[in-house]
């Protein structure tokens, strides 16, 4: 009986020392809402594609070949498409399924790389979104890129990782909302 209790105690002790579970990251960037419309109900279709190599949004390297991928709580592509539609609506564009022109959001990269050490962490966040605006006769392709590096004490939490990714997504979405070349193309061709 003592051996069973000893073995049970060791198993529970080892489980307590193992790596804690990694919870998914909530992706919820806020759209850049335009204060004044730049279009007068121009009709646009919105579509999206996820062209990332991996479907996780972060990975945490705790050393000793202990790398953990972290996924999002929801489909990041659906979230970004929704935010883009809200931005376009605030700019005066009318998003529907049968517009003259099509605006496609290609998600090329959205990843936080975390390197934890004993007393510090470093997070490198990369976001790359490509917009393809297309009609029968014209096409405009633009890439929007963001990169940030954050260093801190102790290990990075899932909340820290989520804040880093959401903040950079908001910066890239703000660049999209303020892109005069894209706005002009949409106004002239849609």
N, C-alpha and C positions, 0 to 999 in steps of 0.2 A: 504494500500500500504506500509505503514511504517513497519507493522508486517512482510510482505513478505520479505522486504529488510533486516530486522533484522534477520529473520530466515535464509535467504540466507547467510548473513554475518557470522552467527554462524557456519553454515555447512562448509563454506570455511575455517574458522578459525580452526575448529576441524580437517579438512583434512590436513591442514598445520602442525598441531602438531602430526599427526599420524606417525607411523613408516615409514621411506622411503622404497621404493621398493628395493628388493635385486636382483641384477643382477647375471646371471650365471658366473661361473669361467671358464677361458680358461685353458685347460689342454694341455701343450705343452712342455714336458720334452725333453731335447736334448739327443741323443744317445751317448754312449761312443764309439768313432771310434778308432779301432785298428790301430796302426801305421804299424804293420807287420802282415800278415795273419798267423793264427795258424793251418789252415786246407787247404787242396788242393781240392777245389770244392766238398767237401763232401755234399751229398744230404740230405736235411732234410725237413720234412713237419712241418709246424707251425700251431697250433690251439690254441684257447683260450676259457676260460670260466669265467664268472663273478659269483663268489660265495659269494659276499657281501650280508649282510642281507638287507641293505637299498641301494637305488640307488642314493642318494644324496652324494656329496663329502665333504660337510661341514654343520655344524649347528652352529648358533650364538645364544647364550643365553644372552639376554639383561636384565635379571632379571624379577621379577614379573611374572613368568610363560610365558614370551614372548620369545619363541624359534622359530627360522626361519631356515628351511632347505635351503641349496643352492645346486643347481645342476650344472653340467658341461655344457659348450656350445656344446660339442660333446661327443660321446660315448667314455668314458675313456678306455674301453677294446680295441676298434679299434685303439686308439692312442698308447696304450702300445704295442699292437701286431706289429704295424708299426715300432715303435722304436726298438723292439727286432729284427725284420727282418733286419733293417738297421745295427744293431750291428753285427748280424750273418754274413751278407754279407761282412762287413768290416773285419771280422775275417777269411774270405775265405770259408765260408759255402755257398752252393747253395740252396736257399729256393725254393721248388716247391711243387706240389700237389701229387706226386707219389714217394716220397723218401722211402728208406728202413726203416728209423726210423722216429718217430714222437716226436716232442717237443711241449708240451702243457703248456701254461701259464695260471695258475689259479690265478685270482685276489681275494685274501681273505679279504683284507682291504685297504682302501684308504679314510681316513677321517680326517678332521680338526675340532676339537672342540674348539669353541671360547667362552670365557666368558668375556663379556664386563661389566665394572663397570663405575662409573661416570668419573674417571680420568685415567683409565688404562684398559688394556686387557691382557688376557693370551690365547695363542693358543697352543694346543697340537695336533700334527700331527702324525698319525700312518699309515704306509704302510706295507703290507705283501703280497708278491708274492710267489707263489709256481711254480716251474718248474718240469714237469714230462717228462723225456726222456725215450722213450720206443721203443724196437724192439720186435721181436717175442720171443727172448730168455732172454733179459735183461731189467732191469728197474732201473732208478735212480730218486729219488724224493728229491728235495732240496727246503728249504724255506729260503727266504730272507726277513729280517725284518728291518724296520727303524722307529725311534721314535725321535721326537724333540719337545722341548717346547720353546716358544718365549714369552717374556713379553715386553710390550711397553706402551707408554702413549696414552691417548685418546682411542677412539674406533678403532678396527681393520677394515680396508677397505677391499673390495672385492679383490683389487689388492694385499694387504698384505697376504690375505688368499691364493690366487693363487700362489704367490711367495713361501710361506711356503710349499704348497703341491708339486709344480713342483720341488723345490730344493730337497726335500726328495725323490721324485720319481727318480731324477737323481742320488742320492747317492745309492739307491737300485739297479738301472740299472747298475751302475758302478761296484757294487759287483758282479752282474751276469756276466758282461763282463770279470771280472778278476778271476772268479772261476775256478781254475785249475782242480779240480775234475770233474766238468761238461764238460769242454773242452776236457779233456782226455777221458771221457766216450763217448762223441760225436765222437771224432776221432777214437776210437777203435771199436765202434759198428755201426756206420752209414756208 
